[in-house]
Amino acid sequence: MRHYRNGLVVLALLASSATASLAQSTVPVPPAKPYQVEWVYRAKYGFQDEWWRLFQKYQIAELDEEKRRGFVKDYSVFRPGLHTSEDSRWDYRIIITYNGYEGSTHESEVEKALFPDVATRKRDEDRRWELTTNHWDLPIHEIDPHATAD
């Protein structure tokens, strides 16, 4: 019985030592670097209001939910104040700051949670894309204007 008890004491000491060793060797993980993406859209003339209502219904609702869940740090929506030439015209520009690249990968998960009626969402999104004449998504990176070029 004595050997059994001594064995338990040895196991307890080893477990305690291993736990302390792990706690000391745990390196804190730095927070993810923010990841920014710019969405730019050009809608058909005369249909900007309809396009915007559809965009608000789905994309803005998703961004709000992604922000609530902690995937999106912030986002801003821009609309031009004056007219430009047709080749450089845009109607809506959305800049999204995710809490890291990983945060940008939850769109489908949030979409399914918010909009379970897949057929209605598909119909509305098809209509929005029908009204979109040009679009691009562009990851953007802030740079130090005083850094030397590498």
N, C-alpha and C positions, 0 to 999 in steps of 0.2 A: 504494500500500500504506500510505503514511504517513497519508493521509486516513482510510482505513479504521480504522487503529489509533486515531487521534484520536477518531473517531466512537465507538468502543467505550469509550474512556476517558470521554467525555462521557456516554454512556448509563449507565455504571457509577456516575458521580457523581450523575446525576439519580435513579437507582434508590436509591442510598444516602441521598440527601437526602429522597426521598419516604418511605422507610422510617422515617427519623428523625423526620420530620414527623408521620407517623401514630402513632408510638410516643408522641410528646409530646402529641398531641391525644386519645389514648384516655382516656376518662373512666371511672373504675372504676364498675361497676354495684353499687349497694347491695344487700345481701341482701334477699330477698323478705320482706315482713311476714308473720308467722305468720297463718294462717287457721284459725279454729276453727268446728267444727260439732258440734251436739249431736243425737244420735239418741235418741229416747225411744220405748219400746215398752210396751204393755199386752197380756199374753197371757190367753187364756181360763183361768178358774179350773180348777185341777187339771192343767193342761198346761204349767206354767211349766218343769218339768224337761225335757220333750221339746223345748219351744221353745228352751231354752238349749243343749241338745246340738246342735241343728241350727245355731243361731247360732254356736256355737264352731267347728263343723266348717267353716263357710264364711266368715262375716264376720270372726271373730277371726283365722283363718288368713290372710285377705286383708290385714287390718290389720297383722299381724306381717310379712308379706312387703312391704307398702308401706313399713313402717318400715325393714326391712332394705335396701330399695332407695333410701331417703332421701326418699321422698315424704311420709311421716308422721314428724313429730318425736316425738310421743308420743300415747298415748291412755289414758283411764281408764274403768273400768266401775263403775257404781254400782247398788246394789240397796237398796230401802228397808228400814229396820229395824223399822218399825211399820206399822200399817194406817192408811189414810186413807179418806175417803168414796169411793164408786164413781166419782163424776164427776171426781175429781182423782187417782185411783189410777194408778200406773205400776209396772212390774215391773223394767225395766232402763233405765238411762240411760248412754249412752256419749258421752264428750266426746273429740273427736279434734282434735289440733293438727297441722295440715299445715304444711309449711315455706313455704307460700305458697298462694294460690288454685290455681295451676297444679298443685300436688301433688295436689289433690283430683280431678283429671281422669283418673287412671290406673286407676281401679277395674276397668273392663272389660278392659284389657290384663293386669292381674294375675290377674283371675278366669280368663281363658282359659289363662294359663300354668299356674295351679295346678290347675284342674279341667277337663281336656280332655273328660271324659265329660259332655257337655252335657245329655243326657237324664236322667241321675241327679241332676245338680245342679238341673235344673228341677223334677223331681219333689219333691226335698227342700225346695227353696225354696217351691214351691206349698204344701206341707204347713205350713211355718213361717208363711206368710202366712194360711193357713186358721186357724191357732192365734192369730193376732194380731188383737186386737179394736180396737186404736187404735195409731197410730204417727205421728210427725212427725220431720222433719229440720229443724233450725233453725240457720242460721249465727248465731254469737254473737260479740259484740264486747266486749272488755274496755274499760272506760272509766275515766278518772281521776276518782275521787270528789270531787276538789277543784277540778276544772275548772269554769269558768263555762259555763252553757248558751248555745248560739249560736242 
